[in-house]
């Protein structure tokens, strides 16, 4: 494995007071990480819960609208049809066409509807599915407003159903099936980074569906020998990195932090935790980088110092792109180079499952959390190849409240390029 320049060990991640607000978005993008199944009383008890991870509408070139959603189930379930339904303010049904059969699992499935025209007005839309001959709706729901032939715009805050009591979406009119199913697994060729515009081809994909870490893609410590416990990345960290804290099960990568002393090169650390990096196995110049991550929580704050980031061989000359790091309990992004380390933090709580992405292009990096643009950096952007890193660090100075044991889980990591 190539030897890493020692300067990277002294790398800094500094929180920034300025927070960048997403601007200029015309699309209604609803982040529904906490969506839960709303099931009719007559449905069989064995029906697996289905979770809506994201839901959005967008305009086609001819002025019609289409919907895109990403869902997963806690166990594999086959549905007769997966669709997105819409209701006007007076209760009229305007379901998106293109309902398709799908097999849902713990890995996210992306579904894109067909397109249709909507009269001017405000609509509530939600994911629905058909099983055992009946239609069911998933909550929460979101809304959009269209002028009729124009791009949709957000209408207020995404709204959940008012009551947890079971409800069933109207089966009439039933969404019209298409000849070719449009519900596809997240690893399919039609998959694309969440919220990032453009045409993409997948160049890296690990969905952690096995029982052990894929050694052809990842190393389970910080630039050390196979099986070794290594020292931290940053002098502000309190945990050494041990392969014993890296595992794959249940469709996720697990990076655990525990209170257990470890001595590396004469220094004793009070914690050990998990890290994976792809140095020597996968590196990229430009593209869209995305991971779906579960961050441990302390109240509404992200606990510890979990991060999804990329790094070059010569820090900071080759750059460092922090897609997401839990700084002071918030989800933050930065880009480090000899010019500095500009960035910001997204508003709101990002504990639990969320999708974090960044589009790295010549001269800019645009950051997307749950498919919504949260920031953009246009200074100091480097062009040298960088490799992938995910780690669950413990720090008393940079991260959020210390919590151990803590399990940072990763559903998938993907990279696309044009």
DRENDO-1510 file (C-alpha; in Angstrom, 1 decimal, always signed):
<recs>
REC; n; res; u; v; w
REC; 1; UNK; +0.0; +0.0; +0.0 .
REC; 2; UNK; +1.4; +3.5; -0.9 .
REC; 3; UNK; +2.9; +5.4; +2.0 .
REC; 4; UNK; +0.8; +8.3; +3.1 .
REC; 5; UNK; +2.5; +11.7; +3.6 .
REC; 6; UNK; +2.8; +12.2; +7.4 .
REC; 7; UNK; +1.4; +15.7; +7.2 .
REC; 8; UNK; -2.1; +14.2; +6.9 .
REC; 9; UNK; -2.0; +13.0; +10.5 .
REC; 10; UNK; -2.0; +16.7; +11.6 .
REC; 11; UNK; -5.0; +17.5; +9.4 .
REC; 12; UNK; -7.6; +19.9; +10.9 .
REC; 13; UNK; -11.4; +19.9; +10.7 .
REC; 14; UNK; -12.5; +23.2; +12.0 .
REC; 15; UNK; -16.2; +24.1; +12.6 .
REC; 16; UNK; -17.4; +27.3; +10.9 .
REC; 17; UNK; -19.9; +29.7; +12.4 .
REC; 18; UNK; -21.4; +30.7; +9.0 .
REC; 19; UNK; -24.0; +28.3; +7.8 .
REC; 20; UNK; -24.9; +28.1; +4.1 .
REC; 21; UNK; -28.5; +28.0; +3.2 .
REC; 22; UNK; -29.8; +26.1; +0.2 .
REC; 23; UNK; -30.8; +28.6; -2.4 .
REC; 24; UNK; -32.5; +28.7; -5.8 .
REC; 25; UNK; -34.1; +25.3; -5.6 .
REC; 26; UNK; -37.2; +25.1; -7.8 .
REC; 27; UNK; -37.9; +21.5; -6.9 .
REC; 28; UNK; -39.9; +20.3; -3.9 .
REC; 29; UNK; -37.6; +17.8; -2.3 .
REC; 30; UNK; -39.0; +16.1; +0.8 .
REC; 31; UNK; -36.6; +14.3; +3.1 .
REC; 32; UNK; -38.6; +11.7; +4.8 .
REC; 33; UNK; -36.1; +9.6; +6.7 .
REC; 34; UNK; -38.5; +8.9; +9.5 .
REC; 35; UNK; -41.4; +7.8; +7.2 .
REC; 36; UNK; -43.4; +4.9; +8.7 .
REC; 37; UNK; -45.8; +2.5; +7.2 .
REC; 38; UNK; -49.5; +3.4; +7.6 .
REC; 39; UNK; -51.2; +0.1; +7.2 .
REC; 40; UNK; -54.9; -0.8; +6.7 .
REC; 41; UNK; -56.4; -3.0; +9.4 .
REC; 42; UNK; -57.1; -5.8; +7.0 .
REC; 43; UNK; -53.5; -6.1; +5.9 .
REC; 44; UNK; -51.7; -9.2; +7.0 .
REC; 45; UNK; -49.5; -8.8; +10.1 .
REC; 46; UNK; -46.5; -10.3; +8.2 .
REC; 47; UNK; -46.3; -7.3; +5.9 .
REC; 48; UNK; -42.9; -5.8; +6.3 .
REC; 49; UNK; -42.7; -2.1; +7.3 .
REC; 50; UNK; -41.7; +0.1; +4.4 .
REC; 51; UNK; -39.8; +3.4; +5.0 .
REC; 52; UNK; -39.7; +6.4; +2.6 .
REC; 53; UNK; -36.2; +7.8; +2.6 .
REC; 54; UNK; -36.8; +10.6; +0.1 .
REC; 55; UNK; -39.5; +12.0; -2.2 .
REC; 56; UNK; -39.5; +14.7; -4.8 .
REC; 57; UNK; -41.2; +16.1; -7.9 .
REC; 58; UNK; -39.5; +17.6; -10.9 .
REC; 59; UNK; -40.5; +19.1; -14.3 .
REC; 60; UNK; -39.8; +17.4; -17.6 .
REC; 61; UNK; -38.7; +19.4; -20.7 .
REC; 62; UNK; -42.3; +19.4; -22.0 .
REC; 63; UNK; -43.6; +21.0; -18.8 .
REC; 64; UNK; -45.1; +17.9; -17.2 .
REC; 65; UNK; -44.2; +16.6; -13.8 .
REC; 66; UNK; -42.8; +13.4; -12.6 .
REC; 67; UNK; -42.0; +12.0; -9.1 .
REC; 68; UNK; -39.0; +10.2; -7.7 .
REC; 69; UNK; -38.8; +8.3; -4.4 .
REC; 70; UNK; -36.3; +6.2; -2.6 .
REC; 71; UNK; -37.7; +3.5; -0.2 .
REC; 72; UNK; -36.5; +0.5; +1.7 .
REC; 73; UNK; -38.0; -2.2; +3.8 .
REC; 74; UNK; -36.8; -3.8; +7.1 .
REC; 75; UNK; -37.0; -7.2; +5.3 .
REC; 76; UNK; -37.6; -8.3; +1.7 .
REC; 77; UNK; -41.1; -7.8; +0.5 .
REC; 78; UNK; -42.7; -8.1; -3.0 .
REC; 79; UNK; -45.3; -5.5; -3.8 .
REC; 80; UNK; -47.7; -5.7; -6.7 .
REC; 81; UNK; -47.2; -2.1; -7.6 .
REC; 82; UNK; -45.2; +0.9; -6.3 .
REC; 83; UNK; -46.5; +4.3; -7.2 .
REC; 84; UNK; -46.7; +8.0; -6.2 .
REC; 85; UNK; -50.2; +9.4; -5.7 .
REC; 86; UNK; -51.2; +13.1; -5.6 .
REC; 87; UNK; -54.3; +14.8; -4.3 .
REC; 88; UNK; -55.5; +18.3; -5.1 .
REC; 89; UNK; -56.7; +20.7; -2.5 .
REC; 90; UNK; -60.3; +19.6; -3.0 .
REC; 91; UNK; -59.4; +15.9; -2.8 .
REC; 92; UNK; -59.2; +15.1; -6.5 .
REC; 93; UNK; -57.0; +12.2; -7.5 .
REC; 94; UNK; -54.0; +13.0; -9.8 .
REC; 95; UNK; -51.9; +9.9; -9.4 .
REC; 96; UNK; -48.6; +9.8; -11.3 .
REC; 97; UNK; -48.6; +7.1; -14.0 .
REC; 98; UNK; -46.1; +4.3; -14.1 .
REC; 99; UNK; -47.0; +2.0; -11.2 .
REC; 100; UNK; -44.7; -1.0; -11.3 .
REC; 101; UNK; -44.1; -4.2; -9.4 .
REC; 102; UNK; -41.0; -4.1; -7.1 .
REC; 103; UNK; -39.1; -6.2; -4.6 .
REC; 104; UNK; -38.1; -4.1; -1.7 .
REC; 105; UNK; -35.3; -4.9; +0.8 .
REC; 106; UNK; -33.1; -3.2; +3.3 .
REC; 107; UNK; -31.1; -1.7; +0.4 .
REC; 108; UNK; -32.8; +1.4; -0.9 .
REC; 109; UNK; -34.9; +1.1; -4.1 .
REC; 110; UNK; -35.3; +4.1; -6.4 .
REC; 111; UNK; -38.6; +4.5; -8.2 .
REC; 112; UNK; -39.3; +7.2; -10.9 .
REC; 113; UNK; -42.9; +7.6; -12.1 .
REC; 114; UNK; -44.1; +8.5; -15.5 .
REC; 115; UNK; -44.9; +12.1; -16.2 .
REC; 116; UNK; -48.2; +13.9; -16.4 .
REC; 117; UNK; -49.7; +17.4; -16.6 .
REC; 118; UNK; -51.2; +19.0; -13.5 .
REC; 119; UNK; -53.7; +21.9; -13.5 .
REC; 120; UNK; -52.6; +25.0; -11.6 .
REC; 121; UNK; -52.9; +24.5; -7.9 .
REC; 122; UNK; -51.4; +23.0; -4.7 .
REC; 123; UNK; -51.2; +19.2; -4.3 .
REC; 124; UNK; -50.3; +16.7; -1.6 .
REC; 125; UNK; -48.3; +13.7; -2.8 .
REC; 126; UNK; -47.2; +10.5; -1.2 .
REC; 127; UNK; -45.8; +7.1; -1.9 .
REC; 128; UNK; -48.4; +4.2; -2.2 .
REC; 129; UNK; -48.1; +0.5; -2.8 .
REC; 130; UNK; -50.3; -2.4; -3.7 .
REC; 131; UNK; -50.2; -5.7; -1.9 .
REC; 132; UNK; -52.8; -8.5; -1.6 .
REC; 133; UNK; -55.0; -6.6; -4.0 .
REC; 134; UNK; -55.2; -3.4; -1.8 .
REC; 135; UNK; -53.6; +0.0; -2.0 .
REC; 136; UNK; -51.8; +1.5; +1.0 .
REC; 137; UNK; -50.3; +4.9; +1.5 .
REC; 138; UNK; -47.0; +5.8; +3.3 .
REC; 139; UNK; -46.5; +8.8; +5.5 .
REC; 140; UNK; -45.5; +11.5; +5.8 .
REC; 141; UNK; -46.7; +13.4; +2.8 .
REC; 142; UNK; -45.3; +16.4; +1.0 .
REC; 143; UNK; -46.9; +19.2; -1.1 .
REC; 144; UNK; -46.0; +21.2; -4.2 .
REC; 145; UNK; -47.6; +24.1; -6.1 .
REC; 146; UNK; -47.6; +24.4; -9.8 .
REC; 147; UNK; -48.9; +27.0; -12.2 .
REC; 148; UNK; -49.8; +24.4; -14.7 .
REC; 149; UNK; -47.0; +23.6; -17.1 .
REC; 150; UNK; -44.4; +25.2; -14.8 .
REC; 151; UNK; -41.8; +23.7; -12.5 .
REC; 152; UNK; -43.2; +22.8; -9.0 .
REC; 153; UNK; -42.3; +24.8; -6.0 .
REC; 154; UNK; -42.4; +23.9; -2.4 .
REC; 155; UNK; -45.6; +24.7; -0.6 .
REC; 156; UNK; -44.9; +25.0; +3.1 .
REC; 157; UNK; -43.3; +22.3; +5.3 .
REC; 158; UNK; -43.5; +18.6; +4.5 .
REC; 159; UNK; -46.5; +17.3; +6.4 .
REC; 160; UNK; -47.1; +14.0; +8.1 .
REC; 161; UNK; -50.5; +12.4; +8.4 .
REC; 162; UNK; -52.4; +14.0; +11.3 .
REC; 163; UNK; -53.2; +10.7; +13.0 .
REC; 164; UNK; -51.3; +7.4; +13.4 .
REC; 165; UNK; -54.5; +5.5; +12.8 .
REC; 166; UNK; -54.4; +3.3; +9.6 .
REC; 167; UNK; -55.4; +4.9; +6.4 .
REC; 168; UNK; -55.7; +3.6; +2.9 .
REC; 169; UNK; -55.1; +5.6; -0.3 .
REC; 170; UNK; -58.0; +5.7; -2.7 .
REC; 171; UNK; -57.8; +2.8; -5.2 .
REC; 172; UNK; -59.6; +4.8; -7.8 .
REC; 173; UNK; -58.2; +5.8; -10.2 .
REC; 174; UNK; -55.6; +3.1; -10.0 .
REC; 175; UNK; -52.2; +4.2; -11.3 .
REC; 176; UNK; -51.7; +2.9; -14.9 .
REC; 177; UNK; -49.0; +0.2; -15.2 .
REC; 178; UNK; -46.3; +0.7; -17.8 .
REC; 179; UNK; -44.9; -2.0; -20.0 .
REC; 180; UNK; -41.5; -1.8; -18.4 .
REC; 181; UNK; -41.2; -1.6; -14.6 .
REC; 182; UNK; -39.5; +1.6; -13.5 .
REC; 183; UNK; -38.8; +0.6; -9.9 .
REC; 184; UNK; -35.2; -0.4; -9.8 .
REC; 185; UNK; -32.7; -1.4; -7.1 .
REC; 186; UNK; -30.3; +1.2; -6.1 .
REC; 187; UNK; -27.4; -0.6; -7.7 .
REC; 188; UNK; -29.0; -0.7; -11.1 .
REC; 189; UNK; -27.7; +1.1; -14.1 .
REC; 190; UNK; -30.5; +3.7; -13.9 .
REC; 191; UNK; -29.5; +4.7; -10.4 .
REC; 192; UNK; -28.2; +8.3; -10.0 .
REC; 193; UNK; -27.1; +10.5; -7.1 .
REC; 194; UNK; -29.9; +11.8; -5.0 .
REC; 195; UNK; -30.9; +15.4; -6.0 .
REC; 196; UNK; -27.8; +15.9; -8.2 .
REC; 197; UNK; -28.7; +16.9; -11.8 .
REC; 198; UNK; -27.1; +15.5; -14.9 .
REC; 199; UNK; -26.4; +12.2; -16.5 .
REC; 200; UNK; -24.2; +9.8; -14.5 .
REC; 201; UNK; -22.6; +6.4; -14.7 .
REC; 202; UNK; -21.8; +4.4; -11.6 .
REC; 203; UNK; -18.0; +3.8; -11.0 .
REC; 204; UNK; -18.0; +2.5; -7.4 .
REC; 205; UNK; -20.7; +0.8; -5.4 .
REC; 206; UNK; -20.7; -1.0; -2.1 .
REC; 207; UNK; -24.0; -1.9; -0.5 .
REC; 208; UNK; -22.5; -4.0; +2.3 .
REC; 209; UNK; -24.9; -6.9; +1.7 .
REC; 210; UNK; -22.4; -9.6; +2.7 .
REC; 211; UNK; -21.0; -10.8; +6.0 .
REC; 212; UNK; -17.6; -9.3; +5.9 .
REC; 213; UNK; -15.8; -6.2; +4.6 .
REC; 214; UNK; -14.8; -6.3; +0.9 .
REC; 215; UNK; -11.1; -6.2; +1.1 .
REC; 216; UNK; -10.8; -5.4; -2.6 .
REC; 217; UNK; -12.4; -2.0; -1.9 .
REC; 218; UNK; -11.6; -1.1; +1.7 .
REC; 219; UNK; -8.8; -1.1; +4.4 .
REC; 220; UNK; -10.2; -1.4; +8.0 .
REC; 221; UNK; -7.9; +1.1; +9.7 .
REC; 222; UNK; -6.0; +4.4; +9.1 .
REC; 223; UNK; -3.3; +3.6; +6.5 .
REC; 224; UNK; -1.8; +0.7; +8.5 .
REC; 225; UNK; -0.9; -2.9; +8.0 .
REC; 226; UNK; -3.7; -5.5; +7.7 .
REC; 227; UNK; -5.0; -6.3; +11.1 .
REC; 228; UNK; -3.1; -3.5; +12.9 .
REC; 229; UNK; -4.6; -1.0; +15.3 .
REC; 230; UNK; -3.5; +2.4; +14.1 .
REC; 231; UNK; -3.3; +5.8; +15.6 .
REC; 232; UNK; -6.0; +8.5; +15.0 .
REC; 233; UNK; -6.2; +10.6; +11.9 .
REC; 234; UNK; -6.2; +13.9; +13.8 .
REC; 235; UNK; -4.4; +15.0; +17.0 .
REC; 236; UNK; -7.8; +16.0; +18.4 .
REC; 237; UNK; -9.1; +12.4; +18.4 .
REC; 238; UNK; -9.2; +10.2; +21.5 .
REC; 239; UNK; -9.7; +6.8; +19.7 .
REC; 240; UNK; -7.3; +4.5; +17.9 .
REC; 241; UNK; -8.6; +2.6; +14.9 .
REC; 242; UNK; -9.0; -1.1; +15.2 .
REC; 243; UNK; -10.2; -3.6; +12.6 .
REC; 244; UNK; -12.1; -5.3; +15.4 .
REC; 245; UNK; -14.5; -2.4; +15.4 .
REC; 246; UNK; -15.3; -2.8; +11.7 .
REC; 247; UNK; -18.0; -5.3; +10.6 .
REC; 248; UNK; -20.6; -6.0; +8.0 .
REC; 249; UNK; -24.1; -7.4; +8.8 .
REC; 250; UNK; -27.7; -6.8; +8.2 .
REC; 251; UNK; -27.0; -5.0; +5.0 .
REC; 252; UNK; -24.9; -2.3; +6.6 .
REC; 253; UNK; -21.3; -1.5; +7.5 .
REC; 254; UNK; -20.8; -1.0; +11.2 .
REC; 255; UNK; -18.2; +1.3; +12.6 .
REC; 256; UNK; -18.3; +1.0; +16.4 .
REC; 257; UNK; -16.7; +3.2; +19.1 .
REC; 258; UNK; -16.1; +1.7; +22.5 .
REC; 259; UNK; -14.3; +2.6; +25.7 .
REC; 260; UNK; -11.2; +0.4; +25.5 .
REC; 261; UNK; -7.7; +1.6; +25.9 .
REC; 262; UNK; -5.2; +0.9; +23.1 .
REC; 263; UNK; -1.5; +1.8; +22.9 .
REC; 264; UNK; -0.1; +2.7; +19.5 .
REC; 265; UNK; +3.5; +3.8; +19.0 .
REC; 266; UNK; +3.9; +4.5; +22.7 .
REC; 267; UNK; +0.7; +6.6; +23.0 .
REC; 268; UNK; -2.3; +5.2; +24.9 .
REC; 269; UNK; -5.8; +6.2; +23.7 .
REC; 270; UNK; -8.9; +5.7; +25.9 .
REC; 271; UNK; -11.2; +4.5; +23.1 .
REC; 272; UNK; -11.0; +2.3; +20.0 .
REC; 273; UNK; -13.3; +2.8; +17.0 .
REC; 274; UNK; -13.9; +1.8; +13.4 .
REC; 275; UNK; -12.7; +3.3; +10.1 .
REC; 276; UNK; -12.5; +2.2; +6.5 .
REC; 277; UNK; -10.6; +3.8; +3.7 .
REC; 278; UNK; -10.0; +2.9; +0.0 .
REC; 279; UNK; -6.4; +4.2; -0.4 .
REC; 280; UNK; -4.6; +2.0; -2.9 .
REC; 281; UNK; -7.9; +0.4; -4.0 .
REC; 282; UNK; -10.2; +3.1; -5.3 .
REC; 283; UNK; -9.6; +6.8; -5.9 .
REC; 284; UNK; -11.4; +9.4; -8.1 .
REC; 285; UNK; -11.0; +12.8; -9.6 .
REC; 286; UNK; -14.4; +14.6; -9.8 .
REC; 287; UNK; -17.8; +13.0; -9.7 .
REC; 288; UNK; -20.7; +12.6; -7.4 .
REC; 289; UNK; -20.1; +10.9; -4.0 .
REC; 290; UNK; -22.9; +9.6; -1.9 .
REC; 291; UNK; -23.4; +7.5; +1.3 .
REC; 292; UNK; -26.5; +6.7; +3.4 .
REC; 293; UNK; -25.4; +6.9; +7.0 .
REC; 294; UNK; -26.8; +6.3; +10.4 .
REC; 295; UNK; -25.2; +8.6; +13.0 .
REC; 296; UNK; -25.5; +7.9; +16.7 .
REC; 297; UNK; -27.4; +10.5; +18.7 .
REC; 298; UNK; -27.2; +12.4; +21.9 .
REC; 299; UNK; -30.6; +14.0; +22.1 .
REC; 300; UNK; -31.0; +15.9; +18.9 .
REC; 301; UNK; -27.2; +16.2; +18.4 .
REC; 302; UNK; -24.9; +13.9; +16.4 .
REC; 303; UNK; -22.7; +12.1; +19.0 .
REC; 304; UNK; -18.9; +11.7; +18.6 .
REC; 305; UNK; -17.2; +12.8; +15.4 .
REC; 306; UNK; -18.5; +10.6; +12.6 .
REC; 307; UNK; -17.4; +11.5; +9.0 .
REC; 308; UNK; -17.7; +10.7; +5.4 .
REC; 309; UNK; -14.8; +12.3; +3.5 .
REC; 310; UNK; -12.1; +12.0; +0.8 .
REC; 311; UNK; -8.4; +12.7; +0.9 .
REC; 312; UNK; -5.5; +13.0; -1.5 .
REC; 313; UNK; -2.0; +11.6; -1.2 .
REC; 314; UNK; -0.4; +14.9; -0.2 .
REC; 315; UNK; -2.4; +16.8; +2.4 .
REC; 316; UNK; -3.4; +19.6; +2.0 .
REC; 317; UNK; -2.0; +20.1; -1.5 .
REC; 318; UNK; -4.1; +17.4; -3.0 .
REC; 319; UNK; -7.2; +18.5; -1.1 .
REC; 320; UNK; -9.7; +17.0; +1.4 .
REC; 321; UNK; -13.4; +17.0; +0.7 .
REC; 322; UNK; -15.5; +16.6; +3.9 .
REC; 323; UNK; -18.9; +15.4; +2.6 .
REC; 324; UNK; -20.3; +15.2; +6.1 .
REC; 325; UNK; -18.7; +15.4; +9.6 .
REC; 326; UNK; -20.5; +15.7; +12.9 .
REC; 327; UNK; -19.0; +18.9; +14.3 .
REC; 328; UNK; -20.4; +20.1; +17.6 .
REC; 329; UNK; -23.4; +17.9; +17.1 .
REC; 330; UNK; -24.3; +19.3; +13.6 .
REC; 331; UNK; -23.8; +17.9; +10.1 .
REC; 332; UNK; -21.1; +19.9; +8.4 .
REC; 333; UNK; -19.2; +20.1; +5.1 .
REC; 334; UNK; -15.8; +21.6; +4.1 .
REC; 335; UNK; -13.1; +21.5; +1.5 .
REC; 336; UNK; -9.5; +21.8; +2.7 .
REC; 337; UNK; -6.6; +22.9; +0.4 .
REC; 338; UNK; -3.6; +25.2; +0.7 .
REC; 339; UNK; -6.1; +28.0; +0.2 .
REC; 340; UNK; -7.9; +27.2; +3.5 .
REC; 341; UNK; -10.9; +25.1; +4.6 .
REC; 342; UNK; -14.2; +26.9; +3.7 .
REC; 343; UNK; -17.5; +25.2; +4.6 .
REC; 344; UNK; -20.6; +25.3; +6.7 .
REC; 345; UNK; -23.2; +23.2; +8.6 .
REC; 346; UNK; -26.7; +22.3; +7.6 .
REC; 347; UNK; -29.5; +23.5; +9.9 .
REC; 348; UNK; -31.7; +20.9; +11.7 .
REC; 349; UNK; -31.0; +17.6; +13.3 .
REC; 350; UNK; -29.2; +14.9; +11.3 .
REC; 351; UNK; -29.2; +12.1; +13.8 .
REC; 352; UNK; -30.3; +8.6; +12.5 .
REC; 353; UNK; -30.4; +7.7; +8.8 .
REC; 354; UNK; -29.7; +10.4; +6.2 .
REC; 355; UNK; -28.1; +10.5; +2.8 .
REC; 356; UNK; -25.1; +12.7; +2.3 .
REC; 357; UNK; -23.7; +13.6; -1.1 .
REC; 358; UNK; -21.3; +16.0; -2.9 .
REC; 359; UNK; -20.7; +16.8; -6.6 .
REC; 360; UNK; -17.0; +17.5; -7.1 .
REC; 361; UNK; -16.5; +19.4; -10.4 .
REC; 362; UNK; -13.6; +21.5; -11.7 .
REC; 363; UNK; -13.6; +24.7; -9.6 .
REC; 364; UNK; -16.6; +23.7; -7.3 .
REC; 365; UNK; -18.1; +21.3; -4.9 .
REC; 366; UNK; -21.8; +21.3; -4.3 .
REC; 367; UNK; -23.2; +19.5; -1.2 .
REC; 368; UNK; -26.5; +17.6; -1.0 .
REC; 369; UNK; -28.1; +16.3; +2.2 .
REC; 370; UNK; -31.1; +14.0; +1.6 .
REC; 371; UNK; -31.2; +15.2; -1.9 .
REC; 372; UNK; -31.4; +18.9; -1.0 .
REC; 373; UNK; -28.5; +21.3; -1.8 .
REC; 374; UNK; -27.1; +22.7; +1.5 .
REC; 375; UNK; -24.0; +24.4; +0.3 .
REC; 376; UNK; -21.5; +25.1; -2.5 .
REC; 377; UNK; -17.7; +25.9; -2.3 .
REC; 378; UNK; -15.9; +27.5; -5.2 .
REC; 379; UNK; -12.5; +28.4; -3.8 .
REC; 380; UNK; -9.4; +26.3; -3.4 .
REC; 381; UNK; -10.9; +23.3; -5.2 .
REC; 382; UNK; -8.1; +20.8; -6.1 .
REC; 383; UNK; -7.9; +18.3; -9.0 .
REC; 384; UNK; -5.7; +15.5; -7.7 .
REC; 385; UNK; -7.3; +12.0; -7.1 .
REC; 386; UNK; -8.8; +11.3; -3.7 .
REC; 387; UNK; -9.8; +8.1; -1.9 .
REC; 388; UNK; -12.8; +7.4; +0.3 .
REC; 389; UNK; -12.9; +7.4; +4.1 .
REC; 390; UNK; -15.7; +6.7; +6.7 .
REC; 391; UNK; -14.9; +6.8; +10.4 .
REC; 392; UNK; -16.6; +7.1; +13.8 .
REC; 393; UNK; -14.1; +9.2; +15.7 .
REC; 394; UNK; -14.2; +10.3; +19.3 .
REC; 395; UNK; -13.1; +13.8; +20.2 .
REC; 396; UNK; -13.6; +16.1; +23.2 .
REC; 397; UNK; -12.8; +19.2; +21.1 .
REC; 398; UNK; -14.3; +18.7; +17.6 .
REC; 399; UNK; -17.2; +16.4; +17.7 .
REC; 400; UNK; -20.5; +16.3; +19.5 .
REC; 401; UNK; -21.2; +14.8; +22.9 .
REC; 402; UNK; -19.1; +11.7; +23.6 .
REC; 403; UNK; -21.2; +8.5; +23.6 .
REC; 404; UNK; -19.9; +5.0; +23.8 .
REC; 405; UNK; -20.6; +2.3; +22.8 .
REC; 406; UNK; -21.9; +3.9; +19.6 .
REC; 407; UNK; -22.5; +2.3; +16.2 .
REC; 408; UNK; -22.1; +4.4; +13.0 .
REC; 409; UNK; -23.9; +2.4; +10.3 .
REC; 410; UNK; -23.5; +2.8; +6.5 .
REC; 411; UNK; -26.1; +1.5; +4.1 .
REC; 412; UNK; -24.2; +2.1; +1.0 .
REC; 413; UNK; -21.3; +4.1; -0.6 .
REC; 414; UNK; -21.5; +5.1; -4.3 .
REC; 415; UNK; -19.5; +7.2; -6.7 .
REC; 416; UNK; -20.7; +8.3; -10.1 .
REC; 417; UNK; -19.0; +10.2; -13.0 .
REC; 418; UNK; -20.1; +11.7; -16.2 .
</recs>
